[in-house]
Amino acid sequence: MSLTGEEGGKPVRAGIHLPISPPECLAQSVCFAGLAKVNATGEGSYFDVSMMDCQISMLTYQAAYYLMSGEVPGAARPRVTGP
C-alpha cells in the first residue's frame, strides 16, 4: 500500500478499477492474434488470461526498485512517469 497516497499519509484508491484493465488489454491483444490465426489457417484458438499474472506484471518497476535499492517503493519515491 506504499505506492499510493501522499508521503506519510493514508493510501488512496486509484481513479480507475486497476485489477480489470491490464487483463482486458491483454485479452484484446490475444483476441486479435486469434483472429489473425483464423484468417491465416482457418483454425480457432483457446486462450486463458490470468488476472493475477497481469497484476504482478504491473509491479515489475517497483520490484526492481526494491531489489536494487533495498527501499520500499512509495508514492514520493522517483517514478518513470514523472512527477
PyMOL Python script that loads the backbone (N, CA, C, O; Angstrom):
from pymol import cmd

cmd.read_pdbstr("""\
ATOM      1  N   MET A   1       0.816  -1.199   0.000  1.00  0.00           N
ATOM      2  CA  MET A   1       0.000   0.000   0.000  1.00  0.00           C
ATOM      3  C   MET A   1       0.858   1.260   0.000  1.00  0.00           C
ATOM      4  O   MET A   1       0.321   2.367   0.031  1.00  0.00           O
ATOM      5  N   SER A   2       2.168   1.114  -0.034  1.00  0.00           N
ATOM      6  CA  SER A   2       3.031   2.292   0.000  1.00  0.00           C
ATOM      7  C   SER A   2       3.101   3.005  -1.348  1.00  0.00           C
ATOM      8  O   SER A   2       3.725   4.062  -1.448  1.00  0.00           O
ATOM      9  N   LEU A   3       2.476   2.454  -2.380  1.00  0.00           N
ATOM     10  CA  LEU A   3       2.598   3.027  -3.721  1.00  0.00           C
ATOM     11  C   LEU A   3       1.598   4.143  -4.002  1.00  0.00           C
ATOM     12  O   LEU A   3       1.752   4.862  -4.989  1.00  0.00           O
ATOM     13  N   THR A   4       0.587   4.307  -3.169  1.00  0.00           N
ATOM     14  CA  THR A   4      -0.431   5.320  -3.424  1.00  0.00           C
ATOM     15  C   THR A   4      -0.484   6.315  -2.268  1.00  0.00           C
ATOM     16  O   THR A   4      -0.014   6.017  -1.169  1.00  0.00           O
ATOM     17  N   GLY A   5      -1.047   7.479  -2.507  1.00  0.00           N
ATOM     18  CA  GLY A   5      -1.219   8.480  -1.456  1.00  0.00           C
ATOM     19  C   GLY A   5      -0.020   9.388  -1.307  1.00  0.00           C
ATOM     20  O   GLY A   5       0.971   9.278  -2.028  1.00  0.00           O
ATOM     21  N   GLU A   6      -0.140  10.284  -0.351  1.00  0.00           N
ATOM     22  CA  GLU A   6       0.924  11.239  -0.056  1.00  0.00           C
ATOM     23  C   GLU A   6       1.919  10.613   0.920  1.00  0.00           C
ATOM     24  O   GLU A   6       1.558   9.715   1.681  1.00  0.00           O
ATOM     25  N   GLU A   7       3.155  11.076   0.905  1.00  0.00           N
ATOM     26  CA  GLU A   7       4.175  10.599   1.823  1.00  0.00           C
ATOM     27  C   GLU A   7       3.713  10.836   3.261  1.00  0.00           C
ATOM     28  O   GLU A   7       3.403  11.966   3.637  1.00  0.00           O
ATOM     29  N   GLY A   8       3.670   9.785   4.051  1.00  0.00           N
ATOM     30  CA  GLY A   8       3.252   9.886   5.440  1.00  0.00           C
ATOM     31  C   GLY A   8       1.745   9.890   5.637  1.00  0.00           C
ATOM     32  O   GLY A   8       1.269   9.885   6.773  1.00  0.00           O
ATOM     33  N   GLY A   9       0.987   9.898   4.543  1.00  0.00           N
ATOM     34  CA  GLY A   9      -0.468   9.924   4.635  1.00  0.00           C
ATOM     35  C   GLY A   9      -1.072   8.554   4.423  1.00  0.00           C
ATOM     36  O   GLY A   9      -0.363   7.554   4.309  1.00  0.00           O
ATOM     37  N   LYS A  10      -2.380   8.523   4.373  1.00  0.00           N
ATOM     38  CA  LYS A  10      -3.102   7.274   4.150  1.00  0.00           C
ATOM     39  C   LYS A  10      -3.047   6.886   2.672  1.00  0.00           C
ATOM     40  O   LYS A  10      -2.920   7.755   1.810  1.00  0.00           O
ATOM     41  N   PRO A  11      -3.141   5.580   2.372  1.00  0.00           N
ATOM     42  CA  PRO A  11      -3.235   5.154   0.977  1.00  0.00           C
ATOM     43  C   PRO A  11      -4.527   5.669   0.356  1.00  0.00           C
ATOM     44  O   PRO A  11      -5.516   5.873   1.060  1.00  0.00           O
ATOM     45  N   VAL A  12      -4.524   5.878  -0.941  1.00  0.00           N
ATOM     46  CA  VAL A  12      -5.720   6.348  -1.649  1.00  0.00           C
ATOM     47  C   VAL A  12      -6.085   5.329  -2.727  1.00  0.00           C
ATOM     48  O   VAL A  12      -5.251   4.546  -3.182  1.00  0.00           O
ATOM     49  N   ARG A  13      -7.339   5.366  -3.112  1.00  0.00           N
ATOM     50  CA  ARG A  13      -7.809   4.485  -4.179  1.00  0.00           C
ATOM     51  C   ARG A  13      -7.452   5.076  -5.536  1.00  0.00           C
ATOM     52  O   ARG A  13      -7.382   6.293  -5.708  1.00  0.00           O
ATOM     53  N   ALA A  14      -7.230   4.192  -6.482  1.00  0.00           N
ATOM     54  CA  ALA A  14      -6.965   4.642  -7.854  1.00  0.00           C
ATOM     55  C   ALA A  14      -8.262   5.145  -8.481  1.00  0.00           C
ATOM     56  O   ALA A  14      -9.351   4.740  -8.076  1.00  0.00           O
ATOM     57  N   GLY A  15      -8.144   6.015  -9.454  1.00  0.00           N
ATOM     58  CA  GLY A  15      -9.321   6.571 -10.110  1.00  0.00           C
ATOM     59  C   GLY A  15     -10.040   5.592 -11.023  1.00  0.00           C
ATOM     60  O   GLY A  15     -11.207   5.795 -11.360  1.00  0.00           O
ATOM     61  N   ILE A  16      -9.349   4.528 -11.425  1.00  0.00           N
ATOM     62  CA  ILE A  16      -9.963   3.508 -12.274  1.00  0.00           C
ATOM     63  C   ILE A  16      -9.837   2.153 -11.594  1.00  0.00           C
ATOM     64  O   ILE A  16      -9.062   2.005 -10.649  1.00  0.00           O
ATOM     65  N   HIS A  17     -10.583   1.171 -12.058  1.00  0.00           N
ATOM     66  CA  HIS A  17     -10.538  -0.163 -11.470  1.00  0.00           C
ATOM     67  C   HIS A  17      -9.354  -0.917 -12.059  1.00  0.00           C
ATOM     68  O   HIS A  17      -9.482  -1.550 -13.107  1.00  0.00           O
ATOM     69  N   LEU A  18      -8.209  -0.854 -11.400  1.00  0.00           N
ATOM     70  CA  LEU A  18      -6.967  -1.406 -11.933  1.00  0.00           C
ATOM     71  C   LEU A  18      -6.921  -2.923 -12.091  1.00  0.00           C
ATOM     72  O   LEU A  18      -6.289  -3.389 -13.039  1.00  0.00           O
ATOM     73  N   PRO A  19      -7.547  -3.725 -11.228  1.00  0.00           N
ATOM     74  CA  PRO A  19      -7.417  -5.173 -11.440  1.00  0.00           C
ATOM     75  C   PRO A  19      -8.019  -5.667 -12.749  1.00  0.00           C
ATOM     76  O   PRO A  19      -7.663  -6.753 -13.204  1.00  0.00           O
ATOM     77  N   ILE A  20      -8.909  -4.916 -13.362  1.00  0.00           N
ATOM     78  CA  ILE A  20      -9.560  -5.366 -14.586  1.00  0.00           C
ATOM     79  C   ILE A  20      -8.860  -4.836 -15.845  1.00  0.00           C
ATOM     80  O   ILE A  20      -8.830  -5.534 -16.859  1.00  0.00           O
ATOM     81  N   SER A  21      -8.310  -3.645 -15.808  1.00  0.00           N
ATOM     82  CA  SER A  21      -7.759  -3.010 -17.014  1.00  0.00           C
ATOM     83  C   SER A  21      -6.628  -3.775 -17.695  1.00  0.00           C
ATOM     84  O   SER A  21      -6.712  -3.988 -18.905  1.00  0.00           O
ATOM     85  N   PRO A  22      -5.567  -4.207 -16.989  1.00  0.00           N
ATOM     86  CA  PRO A  22      -4.489  -4.935 -17.687  1.00  0.00           C
ATOM     87  C   PRO A  22      -4.946  -6.240 -18.321  1.00  0.00           C
ATOM     88  O   PRO A  22      -4.573  -6.516 -19.461  1.00  0.00           O
ATOM     89  N   PRO A  23      -5.748  -7.065 -17.623  1.00  0.00           N
ATOM     90  CA  PRO A  23      -6.206  -8.284 -18.302  1.00  0.00           C
ATOM     91  C   PRO A  23      -7.081  -7.986 -19.521  1.00  0.00           C
ATOM     92  O   PRO A  23      -7.054  -8.737 -20.496  1.00  0.00           O
ATOM     93  N   GLU A  24      -7.850  -6.905 -19.477  1.00  0.00           N
ATOM     94  CA  GLU A  24      -8.659  -6.531 -20.644  1.00  0.00           C
ATOM     95  C   GLU A  24      -7.771  -6.219 -21.832  1.00  0.00           C
ATOM     96  O   GLU A  24      -8.050  -6.658 -22.947  1.00  0.00           O
ATOM     97  N   CYS A  25      -6.705  -5.468 -21.606  1.00  0.00           N
ATOM     98  CA  CYS A  25      -5.791  -5.117 -22.698  1.00  0.00           C
ATOM     99  C   CYS A  25      -5.100  -6.358 -23.253  1.00  0.00           C
ATOM    100  O   CYS A  25      -4.956  -6.505 -24.467  1.00  0.00           O
ATOM    101  N   LEU A  26      -4.670  -7.254 -22.355  1.00  0.00           N
ATOM    102  CA  LEU A  26      -4.025  -8.480 -22.811  1.00  0.00           C
ATOM    103  C   LEU A  26      -5.008  -9.353 -23.583  1.00  0.00           C
ATOM    104  O   LEU A  26      -4.665  -9.899 -24.632  1.00  0.00           O
ATOM    105  N   ALA A  27      -6.226  -9.484 -23.069  1.00  0.00           N
ATOM    106  CA  ALA A  27      -7.231 -10.308 -23.750  1.00  0.00           C
ATOM    107  C   ALA A  27      -7.549  -9.742 -25.132  1.00  0.00           C
ATOM    108  O   ALA A  27      -7.755 -10.497 -26.082  1.00  0.00           O
ATOM    109  N   GLN A  28      -7.588  -8.420 -25.244  1.00  0.00           N
ATOM    110  CA  GLN A  28      -7.849  -7.802 -26.542  1.00  0.00           C
ATOM    111  C   GLN A  28      -6.739  -8.153 -27.532  1.00  0.00           C
ATOM    112  O   GLN A  28      -7.017  -8.482 -28.685  1.00  0.00           O
ATOM    113  N   SER A  29      -5.497  -8.085 -27.091  1.00  0.00           N
ATOM    114  CA  SER A  29      -4.371  -8.425 -27.963  1.00  0.00           C
ATOM    115  C   SER A  29      -4.417  -9.892 -28.384  1.00  0.00           C
ATOM    116  O   SER A  29      -4.156 -10.227 -29.539  1.00  0.00           O
ATOM    117  N   VAL A  30      -4.754 -10.760 -27.429  1.00  0.00           N
ATOM    118  CA  VAL A  30      -4.821 -12.181 -27.728  1.00  0.00           C
ATOM    119  C   VAL A  30      -5.963 -12.479 -28.696  1.00  0.00           C
ATOM    120  O   VAL A  30      -5.833 -13.339 -29.567  1.00  0.00           O
ATOM    121  N   CYS A  31      -7.079 -11.771 -28.544  1.00  0.00           N
ATOM    122  CA  CYS A  31      -8.203 -11.950 -29.479  1.00  0.00           C
ATOM    123  C   CYS A  31      -7.794 -11.578 -30.894  1.00  0.00           C
ATOM    124  O   CYS A  31      -8.138 -12.276 -31.848  1.00  0.00           O
ATOM    125  N   PHE A  32      -7.065 -10.485 -31.032  1.00  0.00           N
ATOM    126  CA  PHE A  32      -6.613 -10.080 -32.363  1.00  0.00           C
ATOM    127  C   PHE A  32      -5.639 -11.111 -32.947  1.00  0.00           C
ATOM    128  O   PHE A  32      -5.679 -11.402 -34.142  1.00  0.00           O
ATOM    129  N   ALA A  33      -4.768 -11.657 -32.100  1.00  0.00           N
ATOM    130  CA  ALA A  33      -3.848 -12.692 -32.562  1.00  0.00           C
ATOM    131  C   ALA A  33      -4.629 -13.940 -32.986  1.00  0.00           C
ATOM    132  O   ALA A  33      -4.289 -14.581 -33.980  1.00  0.00           O
ATOM    133  N   GLY A  34      -5.679 -14.281 -32.225  1.00  0.00           N
ATOM    134  CA  GLY A  34      -6.517 -15.423 -32.585  1.00  0.00           C
ATOM    135  C   GLY A  34      -7.239 -15.208 -33.894  1.00  0.00           C
ATOM    136  O   GLY A  34      -7.352 -16.135 -34.695  1.00  0.00           O
ATOM    137  N   LEU A  35      -7.734 -13.996 -34.131  1.00  0.00           N
ATOM    138  CA  LEU A  35      -8.394 -13.682 -35.405  1.00  0.00           C
ATOM    139  C   LEU A  35      -7.410 -13.778 -36.570  1.00  0.00           C
ATOM    140  O   LEU A  35      -7.761 -14.246 -37.653  1.00  0.00           O
ATOM    141  N   ALA A  36      -6.172 -13.329 -36.335  1.00  0.00           N
ATOM    142  CA  ALA A  36      -5.154 -13.435 -37.391  1.00  0.00           C
ATOM    143  C   ALA A  36      -4.867 -14.903 -37.709  1.00  0.00           C
ATOM    144  O   ALA A  36      -4.663 -15.264 -38.868  1.00  0.00           O
ATOM    145  N   LYS A  37      -4.852 -15.747 -36.674  1.00  0.00           N
ATOM    146  CA  LYS A  37      -4.619 -17.181 -36.910  1.00  0.00           C
ATOM    147  C   LYS A  37      -5.781 -17.795 -37.678  1.00  0.00           C
ATOM    148  O   LYS A  37      -5.570 -18.614 -38.572  1.00  0.00           O
ATOM    149  N   VAL A  38      -7.009 -17.403 -37.335  1.00  0.00           N
ATOM    150  CA  VAL A  38      -8.175 -17.926 -38.053  1.00  0.00           C
ATOM    151  C   VAL A  38      -8.108 -17.524 -39.518  1.00  0.00           C
ATOM    152  O   VAL A  38      -8.369 -18.344 -40.397  1.00  0.00           O
ATOM    153  N   ASN A  39      -7.764 -16.281 -39.787  1.00  0.00           N
ATOM    154  CA  ASN A  39      -7.659 -15.813 -41.174  1.00  0.00           C
ATOM    155  C   ASN A  39      -6.552 -16.533 -41.940  1.00  0.00           C
ATOM    156  O   ASN A  39      -6.684 -16.794 -43.136  1.00  0.00           O
ATOM    157  N   ALA A  40      -5.450 -16.853 -41.239  1.00  0.00           N
ATOM    158  CA  ALA A  40      -4.319 -17.475 -41.919  1.00  0.00           C
ATOM    159  C   ALA A  40      -4.480 -18.980 -42.090  1.00  0.00           C
ATOM    160  O   ALA A  40      -4.111 -19.530 -43.127  1.00  0.00           O
ATOM    161  N   THR A  41      -5.035 -19.656 -41.065  1.00  0.00           N
ATOM    162  CA  THR A  41      -5.065 -21.114 -41.100  1.00  0.00           C
ATOM    163  C   THR A  41      -6.468 -21.715 -41.114  1.00  0.00           C
ATOM    164  O   THR A  41      -6.640 -22.884 -41.460  1.00  0.00           O
ATOM    165  N   GLY A  42      -7.465 -20.925 -40.741  1.00  0.00           N
ATOM    166  CA  GLY A  42      -8.820 -21.445 -40.651  1.00  0.00           C
ATOM    167  C   GLY A  42      -9.104 -22.163 -39.341  1.00  0.00           C
ATOM    168  O   GLY A  42     -10.220 -22.640 -39.133  1.00  0.00           O
ATOM    169  N   GLU A  43      -8.120 -22.251 -38.456  1.00  0.00           N
ATOM    170  CA  GLU A  43      -8.286 -22.917 -37.166  1.00  0.00           C
ATOM    171  C   GLU A  43      -8.490 -21.893 -36.054  1.00  0.00           C
ATOM    172  O   GLU A  43      -7.915 -20.805 -36.079  1.00  0.00           O
ATOM    173  N   GLY A  44      -9.313 -22.258 -35.088  1.00  0.00           N
ATOM    174  CA  GLY A  44      -9.531 -21.401 -33.927  1.00  0.00           C
ATOM    175  C   GLY A  44      -8.475 -21.638 -32.857  1.00  0.00           C
ATOM    176  O   GLY A  44      -7.602 -22.494 -33.005  1.00  0.00           O
ATOM    177  N   SER A  45      -8.567 -20.880 -31.792  1.00  0.00           N
ATOM    178  CA  SER A  45      -7.600 -20.997 -30.696  1.00  0.00           C
ATOM    179  C   SER A  45      -8.314 -20.907 -29.364  1.00  0.00           C
ATOM    180  O   SER A  45      -9.408 -20.352 -29.270  1.00  0.00           O
ATOM    181  N   TYR A  46      -7.688 -21.454 -28.333  1.00  0.00           N
ATOM    182  CA  TYR A  46      -8.152 -21.317 -26.963  1.00  0.00           C
ATOM    183  C   TYR A  46      -7.121 -20.463 -26.241  1.00  0.00           C
ATOM    184  O   TYR A  46      -5.919 -20.690 -26.378  1.00  0.00           O
ATOM    185  N   PHE A  47      -7.586 -19.482 -25.472  1.00  0.00           N
ATOM    186  CA  PHE A  47      -6.646 -18.702 -24.684  1.00  0.00           C
ATOM    187  C   PHE A  47      -7.221 -18.446 -23.307  1.00  0.00           C
ATOM    188  O   PHE A  47      -8.436 -18.412 -23.114  1.00  0.00           O
ATOM    189  N   ASP A  48      -6.321 -18.266 -22.355  1.00  0.00           N
ATOM    190  CA  ASP A  48      -6.673 -18.057 -20.959  1.00  0.00           C
ATOM    191  C   ASP A  48      -5.851 -16.878 -20.449  1.00  0.00           C
ATOM    192  O   ASP A  48      -4.628 -16.872 -20.591  1.00  0.00           O
ATOM    193  N   VAL A  49      -6.499 -15.890 -19.863  1.00  0.00           N
ATOM    194  CA  VAL A  49      -5.813 -14.716 -19.346  1.00  0.00           C
ATOM    195  C   VAL A  49      -5.872 -14.750 -17.823  1.00  0.00           C
ATOM    196  O   VAL A  49      -6.958 -14.753 -17.244  1.00  0.00           O
ATOM    197  N   SER A  50      -4.725 -14.775 -17.180  1.00  0.00           N
ATOM    198  CA  SER A  50      -4.640 -14.810 -15.725  1.00  0.00           C
ATOM    199  C   SER A  50      -4.616 -13.385 -15.175  1.00  0.00           C
ATOM    200  O   SER A  50      -3.698 -12.618 -15.465  1.00  0.00           O
ATOM    201  N   MET A  51      -5.619 -13.038 -14.386  1.00  0.00           N
ATOM    202  CA  MET A  51      -5.664 -11.699 -13.787  1.00  0.00           C
ATOM    203  C   MET A  51      -4.502 -11.492 -12.822  1.00  0.00           C
ATOM    204  O   MET A  51      -3.942 -10.398 -12.754  1.00  0.00           O
ATOM    205  N   MET A  52      -4.134 -12.536 -12.074  1.00  0.00           N
ATOM    206  CA  MET A  52      -3.022 -12.408 -11.122  1.00  0.00           C
ATOM    207  C   MET A  52      -1.712 -12.130 -11.850  1.00  0.00           C
ATOM    208  O   MET A  52      -0.943 -11.269 -11.424  1.00  0.00           O
ATOM    209  N   ASP A  53      -1.448 -12.846 -12.941  1.00  0.00           N
ATOM    210  CA  ASP A  53      -0.222 -12.615 -13.701  1.00  0.00           C
ATOM    211  C   ASP A  53      -0.160 -11.190 -14.229  1.00  0.00           C
ATOM    212  O   ASP A  53       0.900 -10.564 -14.216  1.00  0.00           O
ATOM    213  N   CYS A  54      -1.295 -10.678 -14.694  1.00  0.00           N
ATOM    214  CA  CYS A  54      -1.328  -9.311 -15.207  1.00  0.00           C
ATOM    215  C   CYS A  54      -1.042  -8.295 -14.105  1.00  0.00           C
ATOM    216  O   CYS A  54      -0.327  -7.318 -14.333  1.00  0.00           O
ATOM    217  N   GLN A  55      -1.595  -8.517 -12.909  1.00  0.00           N
ATOM    218  CA  GLN A  55      -1.354  -7.608 -11.802  1.00  0.00           C
ATOM    219  C   GLN A  55       0.111  -7.627 -11.371  1.00  0.00           C
ATOM    220  O   GLN A  55       0.697  -6.578 -11.100  1.00  0.00           O
ATOM    221  N   ILE A  56       0.693  -8.808 -11.309  1.00  0.00           N
ATOM    222  CA  ILE A  56       2.094  -8.917 -10.920  1.00  0.00           C
ATOM    223  C   ILE A  56       2.992  -8.238 -11.951  1.00  0.00           C
ATOM    224  O   ILE A  56       3.984  -7.603 -11.591  1.00  0.00           O
ATOM    225  N   SER A  57       2.648  -8.370 -13.230  1.00  0.00           N
ATOM    226  CA  SER A  57       3.465  -7.750 -14.271  1.00  0.00           C
ATOM    227  C   SER A  57       3.447  -6.227 -14.176  1.00  0.00           C
ATOM    228  O   SER A  57       4.377  -5.571 -14.644  1.00  0.00           O
ATOM    229  N   MET A  58       2.409  -5.661 -13.582  1.00  0.00           N
ATOM    230  CA  MET A  58       2.347  -4.202 -13.427  1.00  0.00           C
ATOM    231  C   MET A  58       3.295  -3.699 -12.334  1.00  0.00           C
ATOM    232  O   MET A  58       3.558  -2.498 -12.259  1.00  0.00           O
ATOM    233  N   LEU A  59       3.807  -4.585 -11.496  1.00  0.00           N
ATOM    234  CA  LEU A  59       4.664  -4.177 -10.388  1.00  0.00           C
ATOM    235  C   LEU A  59       6.147  -4.430 -10.643  1.00  0.00           C
ATOM    236  O   LEU A  59       6.948  -4.368  -9.711  1.00  0.00           O
ATOM    237  N   THR A  60       6.525  -4.714 -11.886  1.00  0.00           N
ATOM    238  CA  THR A  60       7.922  -5.042 -12.166  1.00  0.00           C
ATOM    239  C   THR A  60       8.858  -3.866 -11.880  1.00  0.00           C
ATOM    240  O   THR A  60       9.960  -4.077 -11.373  1.00  0.00           O
ATOM    241  N   TYR A  61       8.449  -2.645 -12.190  1.00  0.00           N
ATOM    242  CA  TYR A  61       9.316  -1.486 -11.926  1.00  0.00           C
ATOM    243  C   TYR A  61       9.523  -1.312 -10.426  1.00  0.00           C
ATOM    244  O   TYR A  61      10.647  -1.082  -9.980  1.00  0.00           O
ATOM    245  N   GLN A  62       8.443  -1.419  -9.639  1.00  0.00           N
ATOM    246  CA  GLN A  62       8.552  -1.259  -8.199  1.00  0.00           C
ATOM    247  C   GLN A  62       9.379  -2.384  -7.584  1.00  0.00           C
ATOM    248  O   GLN A  62      10.137  -2.151  -6.643  1.00  0.00           O
ATOM    249  N   ALA A  63       9.242  -3.605  -8.109  1.00  0.00           N
ATOM    250  CA  ALA A  63      10.033  -4.726  -7.612  1.00  0.00           C
ATOM    251  C   ALA A  63      11.517  -4.507  -7.901  1.00  0.00           C
ATOM    252  O   ALA A  63      12.360  -4.760  -7.040  1.00  0.00           O
ATOM    253  N   ALA A  64      11.837  -4.044  -9.092  1.00  0.00           N
ATOM    254  CA  ALA A  64      13.232  -3.780  -9.443  1.00  0.00           C
ATOM    255  C   ALA A  64      13.811  -2.675  -8.559  1.00  0.00           C
ATOM    256  O   ALA A  64      14.962  -2.764  -8.133  1.00  0.00           O
ATOM    257  N   TYR A  65      13.030  -1.646  -8.285  1.00  0.00           N
ATOM    258  CA  TYR A  65      13.486  -0.562  -7.408  1.00  0.00           C
ATOM    259  C   TYR A  65      13.827  -1.113  -6.031  1.00  0.00           C
ATOM    260  O   TYR A  65      14.869  -0.778  -5.467  1.00  0.00           O
ATOM    261  N   TYR A  66      12.951  -1.958  -5.489  1.00  0.00           N
ATOM    262  CA  TYR A  66      13.192  -2.547  -4.171  1.00  0.00           C
ATOM    263  C   TYR A  66      14.408  -3.466  -4.181  1.00  0.00           C
ATOM    264  O   TYR A  66      15.230  -3.413  -3.266  1.00  0.00           O
ATOM    265  N   LEU A  67      14.531  -4.301  -5.200  1.00  0.00           N
ATOM    266  CA  LEU A  67      15.645  -5.247  -5.262  1.00  0.00           C
ATOM    267  C   LEU A  67      16.985  -4.554  -5.453  1.00  0.00           C
ATOM    268  O   LEU A  67      18.007  -5.046  -4.973  1.00  0.00           O
ATOM    269  N   MET A  68      16.998  -3.419  -6.150  1.00  0.00           N
ATOM    270  CA  MET A  68      18.255  -2.707  -6.396  1.00  0.00           C
ATOM    271  C   MET A  68      18.652  -1.802  -5.229  1.00  0.00           C
ATOM    272  O   MET A  68      19.836  -1.667  -4.922  1.00  0.00           O
ATOM    273  N   SER A  69      17.654  -1.176  -4.574  1.00  0.00           N
ATOM    274  CA  SER A  69      17.970  -0.200  -3.527  1.00  0.00           C
ATOM    275  C   SER A  69      17.730  -0.710  -2.113  1.00  0.00           C
ATOM    276  O   SER A  69      18.330  -0.207  -1.163  1.00  0.00           O
ATOM    277  N   GLY A  70      16.858  -1.702  -1.964  1.00  0.00           N
ATOM    278  CA  GLY A  70      16.511  -2.185  -0.638  1.00  0.00           C
ATOM    279  C   GLY A  70      15.456  -1.336   0.054  1.00  0.00           C
ATOM    280  O   GLY A  70      15.048  -1.648   1.173  1.00  0.00           O
ATOM    281  N   GLU A  71      15.007  -0.265  -0.598  1.00  0.00           N
ATOM    282  CA  GLU A  71      13.978   0.612  -0.033  1.00  0.00           C
ATOM    283  C   GLU A  71      12.612   0.210  -0.554  1.00  0.00           C
ATOM    284  O   GLU A  71      12.459  -0.186  -1.709  1.00  0.00           O
ATOM    285  N   VAL A  72      11.614   0.318   0.326  1.00  0.00           N
ATOM    286  CA  VAL A  72      10.244   0.018  -0.087  1.00  0.00           C
ATOM    287  C   VAL A  72       9.757   1.165  -0.954  1.00  0.00           C
ATOM    288  O   VAL A  72       9.800   2.311  -0.506  1.00  0.00           O
ATOM    289  N   PRO A  73       9.289   0.911  -2.188  1.00  0.00           N
ATOM    290  CA  PRO A  73       8.811   1.986  -3.050  1.00  0.00           C
ATOM    291  C   PRO A  73       7.587   2.665  -2.448  1.00  0.00           C
ATOM    292  O   PRO A  73       6.742   2.018  -1.829  1.00  0.00           O
ATOM    293  N   GLY A  74       7.508   3.951  -2.635  1.00  0.00           N
ATOM    294  CA  GLY A  74       6.369   4.697  -2.121  1.00  0.00           C
ATOM    295  C   GLY A  74       5.919   5.759  -3.091  1.00  0.00           C
ATOM    296  O   GLY A  74       6.521   5.942  -4.149  1.00  0.00           O
ATOM    297  N   ALA A  75       4.865   6.456  -2.733  1.00  0.00           N
ATOM    298  CA  ALA A  75       4.284   7.470  -3.610  1.00  0.00           C
ATOM    299  C   ALA A  75       5.247   8.626  -3.846  1.00  0.00           C
ATOM    300  O   ALA A  75       5.210   9.237  -4.915  1.00  0.00           O
ATOM    301  N   ALA A  76       6.108   8.946  -2.881  1.00  0.00           N
ATOM    302  CA  ALA A  76       7.026  10.082  -3.029  1.00  0.00           C
ATOM    303  C   ALA A  76       8.371   9.673  -3.623  1.00  0.00           C
ATOM    304  O   ALA A  76       9.238  10.525  -3.816  1.00  0.00           O
ATOM    305  N   ARG A  77       8.557   8.418  -3.908  1.00  0.00           N
ATOM    306  CA  ARG A  77       9.811   7.939  -4.480  1.00  0.00           C
ATOM    307  C   ARG A  77       9.867   8.255  -5.971  1.00  0.00           C
ATOM    308  O   ARG A  77       8.833   8.536  -6.577  1.00  0.00           O
ATOM    309  N   PRO A  78      11.055   8.215  -6.574  1.00  0.00           N
ATOM    310  CA  PRO A  78      11.157   8.501  -8.019  1.00  0.00           C
ATOM    311  C   PRO A  78      10.317   7.544  -8.867  1.00  0.00           C
ATOM    312  O   PRO A  78      10.191   6.362  -8.550  1.00  0.00           O
ATOM    313  N   ARG A  79       9.755   8.067  -9.931  1.00  0.00           N
ATOM    314  CA  ARG A  79       8.942   7.260 -10.838  1.00  0.00           C
ATOM    315  C   ARG A  79       9.399   7.458 -12.276  1.00  0.00           C
ATOM    316  O   ARG A  79      10.055   8.446 -12.605  1.00  0.00           O
ATOM    317  N   VAL A  80       9.045   6.515 -13.114  1.00  0.00           N
ATOM    318  CA  VAL A  80       9.382   6.627 -14.533  1.00  0.00           C
ATOM    319  C   VAL A  80       8.484   7.645 -15.208  1.00  0.00           C
ATOM    320  O   VAL A  80       8.920   8.335 -16.129  1.00  0.00           O
ATOM    321  N   THR A  81       7.227   7.753 -14.765  1.00  0.00           N
ATOM    322  CA  THR A  81       6.239   8.559 -15.455  1.00  0.00           C
ATOM    323  C   THR A  81       6.308  10.045 -15.169  1.00  0.00           C
ATOM    324  O   THR A  81       5.569  10.818 -15.780  1.00  0.00           O
ATOM    325  N   GLY A  82       7.167  10.468 -14.265  1.00  0.00           N
ATOM    326  CA  GLY A  82       7.281  11.894 -13.981  1.00  0.00           C
ATOM    327  C   GLY A  82       6.761  12.250 -12.608  1.00  0.00           C
ATOM    328  O   GLY A  82       6.549  11.369 -11.774  1.00  0.00           O
ATOM    329  N   PRO A  83       6.551  13.538 -12.362  1.00  0.00           N
ATOM    330  CA  PRO A  83       6.163  13.992 -11.019  1.00  0.00           C
ATOM    331  C   PRO A  83       4.785  13.549 -10.609  1.00  0.00           C
ATOM    332  O   PRO A  83       4.338  13.863  -9.506  1.00  0.00           O
TER     333      PRO A  83
END
""", "prot")
cmd.dss("prot")
cmd.show_as("cartoon", "prot")
cmd.util.cbc("prot")
cmd.orient("prot")
